Amino acid sequence: MLEPDPRLWTAIESIRMIRFVYHGKDRLAEPHDHGILNGSVQLLSWQVAGSSSRTLPNWLLAKVDEISDLVILDQTFPGVRPTASGKHIQWEVLFIRVKPATRHLQAGSQ
């Protein structure tokens, strides 16, 4: 059954970094979107460190059933990050999308 991963939901909801292994590579990332794409449960994250075949930081779209050793870290991140195209993935089902961090309120705002 295609359902959200509760650990990824928690990480996205609390704007916390994650560490995981994907395709044999250790990765450190900001989880952004979690949903169903092309018939499988996937995660869109902004990978900031670890191993990758591409230059980092960079976007990583990962099939959740191929992720292992997932750890939610105490470290938070700023939340929503702009994409180069300005567009989001068109998910078949979007479970959760990261929101902007609310703790960085500007001085004088009500």
N, C-alpha and C positions, 0 to 999 in steps of 0.2 A: 504494500500500500504506500502511496506517495504522500508522506506526511513530513512536517518540519522536524528537524533535529532540535530537541529541547536545549541542548548545550549552545548551539548556534543562535537560537532565539534569545537565550539569556545574554550571550555576549553582545549581540546587536542591540538589544534593548538597553543594556547597561553601558554601551559604548566602550567595551573592553577589548583589548588586543587579544589575539589568539596565536598559539603556536601549534603546528600540525605537520604531519608528513603527507606529502602528495606526490605520487609517481616517484617514490624513493628519495625525495628531496625534503629536507627540513625547512620549514617556512615560518616567518613571523609576519603577521598581517592584521589589517584592520578589516573586520567583517562588515560588509555594507548591505548586500541584498541576499535574501534567501528565498528560494522559490522553486517552481517547476519550469524547466526549459527543455524542449525536445524530448519530453516524456520522462525526464529523470530529475530527481531532487538535486539542486545545485546551489553553490555559494559563490557570490561575486565578492572578492576581497581586494584590498589594496595591499600588495605584498611589499614590505619595506626592508626586509632583511632575510637572510638564509640563502638557500641555493635556488637557482633558477636558470633556465636556458636563455632568458631574456635579461636585458638591463633592468636593474632595480633602482628606484621603486617602479612598480608597474601593476596593472590590473591582472588578476588571476581569476578565471572562471573554472571552478572545480566541481566535479561530480562528488556529492557527499558520500556515496557508498565506496569511493576510492580514497577517502581521507582516513588517516589513522593517527593514533597518539595525539588526539586533540586535547589541548589544555587552554582553559580560559585564564588569562593573566590578570593581575591586579592593575596593570598599566592601562590607562584610558587613552582615547584619541579624540580629536576635535569633532568628530561626527561627519556629516555630509562632506564629500569631496567633489569638486567639479570634474566633469569628464572633458576630454579634449574636444569631443564632438558636441558636447552640451546635451546629449541624448542619453536616455537610460535604455537598458535592455528591455525588450518587450516580452515579459514573462508570460507564460501560459497561466500560471498562478503565482502571485507574489505573496509569500507568507508574511514577511517583515522587511522593512527598509530602515536603515539607520536614520536617525533624526539629528539635527544640529545639537551640540551640547548646550545645555541651558545654564550651566554653572558659570559661564563667562559673560554675565550680564554687563552691559556698558554702564558706566557711572551716570547717574541721573535718570535712568530709565525706571518706569513704574511697573 
